[in-house]
Amino acid sequence: MLTLGVDVGGSKLLACVVDDDGEVVDEARQETGRATAPDEIVERVAELVWRFRAEGHALDGIGVGIPGLCDHARGVVRSSIMLEGW
């Protein structure tokens, strides 16, 4: 089983594919900025999912970390001190 973990920050987007033991199998890092829009982040994450799948990683789940307040019931980010416009 492989899981994709994504860390969205004010300076980078870090994505790691990990196995059941928590070992990093693959990773990708992309520079971002505080003004990187939510729709651009979503597009980049989707591209990374396709890339990892094309490289033969059968992903079973995805977790995303965002520096801010999330409304879990609605599935949205309410605000972030690190990301403008979120």
C-alpha positions in Angstrom: 0.0 0.0 0.0 1.3 3.4 -1.0 0.2 6.8 0.3 0.9 10.3 -1.0 1.6 12.9 1.6 1.6 16.5 0.5 2.9 19.5 2.5 1.6 22.8 1.2 3.6 25.7 2.5 4.3 29.4 1.8 7.6 28.6 0.0 7.3 25.0 -1.2 5.1 22.1 -2.1 6.6 18.8 -0.9 5.0 15.5 -2.0 6.3 12.1 -0.7 5.1 8.6 -1.6 5.5 6.4 1.4 5.0 2.7 2.0 3.2 0.9 4.9 6.4 1.2 7.0 6.6 5.0 6.5 9.6 4.7 4.2 9.8 7.3 1.5 9.6 5.6 -1.9 9.6 8.7 -4.1 9.3 12.5 -3.6 9.0 15.8 -5.5 9.5 19.3 -4.4 8.2 22.4 -6.1 8.8 26.0 -5.2 5.7 28.1 -4.4 5.1 31.5 -3.0 2.8 33.0 -0.4 0.6 34.2 -3.3 0.2 30.8 -5.0 -3.5 30.5 -5.5 -5.5 27.5 -4.2 -6.5 26.4 -7.7 -2.9 26.3 -8.8 -1.9 24.2 -5.8 -4.8 21.8 -6.5 -3.6 21.6 -10.2 0.0 20.9 -9.1 -1.1 18.1 -6.7 -3.2 16.5 -9.4 -0.2 16.6 -11.8 2.0 15.0 -9.1 -0.6 12.2 -8.7 -0.5 11.5 -12.4 3.3 11.6 -12.4 3.7 9.2 -9.6 1.1 6.9 -11.1 2.9 7.0 -14.5 6.1 6.0 -12.7 4.3 2.9 -11.4 3.2 3.9 -8.0 -0.3 2.6 -7.3 -1.4 5.2 -4.7 -4.0 4.0 -2.2 -4.6 7.3 -0.4 -3.6 11.0 -0.2 -3.1 13.2 2.8 -2.6 17.0 2.5 -1.3 19.3 5.2 -2.1 23.0 5.0 -0.8 25.7 7.3 -4.1 27.2 8.4 -7.6 26.7 9.7 -9.6 24.0 8.0 -13.4 23.4 8.1 -13.3 19.6 8.1 -17.1 19.3 7.8 -17.1 21.3 4.6 -13.7 20.2 3.3 -12.3 23.7 2.9 -9.4 25.8 4.1 -10.8 28.8 5.9 -7.6 30.9 6.3 -3.9 30.7 6.4 -1.2 33.0 7.8 1.3 31.5 5.3 -0.8 31.5 2.1 -2.5 34.6 0.8 -6.1 34.3 -0.4 -6.8 31.0 1.3 
